[in-house]
Amino acid sequence: MKLPIQDRLKHIFGDCHNAGPATDEQIQAAERKIALAFPPSFRAFLSTYGASSFQAPYRIAGIVPEIDPDETPEWESVSQANLARRMPRLIYFTSDGCDCRLYLDSRNPGDDGEYPVIALGPRFDDVRIASSFVEFAEEAIFVDPLEKYG
């Protein structure tokens, strides 16, 4: 039996450097900006951790605090990152630090409302990496999920 999403997220992100919790209003505003709803595990991540410098090379885009425009931001804003990328029905949330980007694919939701994680970039043309955000993060604790694809 799997643990509840919040417990799984705490195991993954509890000791990481995180942006801090986002409010429901901030999450809903981000969803309106990108015109997509977040799946349950990503929404739970945002409400508890906001954004995260979690496992090299992955920095999870999210709801980030306001910063001085002269400073380099620590995390990407999930809404700004998605508006810049404009990938229909895909929600960008991280990259491998090179040319591969990972997205939550709202085109193929699971019965539980979760969106699968897909990779796009060199060697990756819409490759399914995990069945949900939380499953991607659980795997990334131990091994780079992209390594199994070469």
N, C-alpha and C positions, 0 to 999 in steps of 0.2 A: 504494500500500500504506500502510495506517495504521500509525502508530507504536504500540508497546505502551502500554497504559493508563497505566502509571507515568510514562512519558516525556511523554505528553500532559498528565497532571496536573502534572508538574513545570513544564512550559511555562506552564501557567495559574496555578498557585498558588505556584510556587517563590519568587517575590519578594513575596508578599502577607504581611500580618500574620495569622499562623495560631496556633491554640491549642497545637499540638504533637502529636506522634503519639499515637494511642490503641493500647493493647494489644489482642490478640485477646480476652482475657478481658473487657475493657471493652466491646468491640464486641458480643460475644456476650451480655453482660448487657443492653445496650441493646436488642438484638434480642428477647431474652426479655421485656423490659418491654413492648414494643409488639406482641409476638406476630407479628412479621414478620421475614423475613430481608432483609438489605440486598443490592441487586444488586452485581455485581462492581466497577463503577467507583466507586460510592459507598463501598463497603467499603474499596477501595484508598485513596480520599481520606481516610477516617477513620484508617486505619492510618498514614498519612504526615503528614497535616496536622491532623487532629482536628476543627477548625472553622476558618472563615476570614472575614475582612473583606475580601472579594475585589473586587468591582466594584460601585460604587454603582449602585443602592440595595441590592444583594444582599449579605447576610451569611449565610453557609452554617451552619446549625445542625449540631451534631455532638457529639462527645465533648469535654466542656469540663473544665478544671481546677476543683478546689474553690476557691471564693472566700469571702471574708468576707461573711456575710449582710447586712451594712450597706452593701456596695458594689454598684454597678450592674454586672450581668454584661456582659461584652464580647460574648459569643456566647450563643445559646440552646442548651440541651441538646436533642439530637434526641429522646431518649426522653421528657423532660418536655413538650416542645412537642407531641409526638404524643399523649401521654396527655391533655393539655389539649384537643386538637382532636377526638379520637375520630372519625376518618374511616375507616370500614372499608376495609381493604386498600390504603390510601393512606399514604405516608410523607411528611409535611411536611418540607421542608428549607430553604425561604426564602420571602420575600415581596417585593413590589415597594416596600415601605415604606408602602403605602396599604392598600387592601382586597383586593388580588389575592394569593393564596397559591399556591405551586408545590409540587407533590407528585410523588413517584415512584409510579407506578401498578402495583402488583403484580398487578392483575387481568389485565394484558395483557403478560406477559413476552415478550421477543424470543427467538429461537433461541439467542442468546448469553447468555441469563440476565439481560440488562439490562431495566430497567423504563422505559417511556416517561415523560417529564415532562409533566404536565398542569397547566393553570392553572384555578383556581376563584376566582370573585369577580365584581364588576361587569364586564360585557362578556365574561366568560369562564365558560362553563358546560361544564366538562370538555373544554377545548380542548387538543389535543396540541401542545406547544411544541417538543419534541425527542424523539429516539428513546432517549436515555440521559442520565444525569447529566453525563458527560464531554462529550457533544455540546452540551448546554445551556451548560455553562461555556465551551467553546470559542467558541460564538457570542457569548456575553455579553461576551467580551473586546472585541469590535469594535462591537456594537450591542445594544441592549436587545432580547432575543428577543420581548418582548411588543409592541414597536412595529409589527411586521408585521400585527398584528391591530387596529390603529386606535388 
